[in-house]
């Protein structure tokens, strides 16, 4: 097993980078645009709201959504806060794996004996996510639904070939990891669907997670998740991608930005893969 993150005291957090790159704003603008707030008390009520409201956003932990709202990078007319829904924070065994409901906090899964026993790669990956104070509010399902290509959990789900359960007024359906992530912060969920559960298969083989970031807690410049002979990469494409451990950069065309050139990201991918599969 390998859990690794190289960090140097350079750069800022992603939120700070967005703030720096954004046009200068008055203090009155550093708050959300006007929206209508909804607080359903059941999953059925939440699904009914999502079906009837245009461009509504779901609020669970808020660790990804709230910064976007505050800097007006997201301006949803409706916010559906699911935190008042009871009994939606369970972490339990299902089909030999770990089922994580929509309001289960990342720190709760990180500390879960069940997750550590059935799927140890999951708490290992969560320890790489941001900082503990963030994980105390952030949710596993929220991270998957947010679908940031530089985040760890989507890649973990890809490497394990897990799935999510989504619900709408039409009923429930399962979306496999391979079909879930469509583009940057875009998933296969329909506008009226709520992710109610994520399922991670039991994982007892050799595993590891490694990433490179400017400092601890920042989003990865490049990262990889190994499970057995499977390799999922993150931070190098519009979605997490499966790669051949023997030729991990094949077909990759990562973008460049102020943090890293495409060539540097490709170099990191090879170095990370070598590290993960060295043992």
Secondary structure, DSSP 8 states (H G I E B T S, - for coil): -EEEEE--S-S--HHHHHHHHS----GGGSS----EEE--SSHHHHHHHHHHSTTEEEESS-TTHHHHHHTTS---SEEEE-TT-TT---EEEETTEEEEETT-BHHHHHT-HHHHHHBHHHHHHHTTSS-HHHHTT-BHHHHHHHT-TT-HHHHHHHHHT-EEEEEETTEEEEEEHHHHEEETTEES--TT-EEEEEEE--B-S-EEEEEE-SSTTS--SEEEEEETTEEEEESSSSS-EEE-TTSTTTT------SS--HHHHHHHHHHHHHHHT--
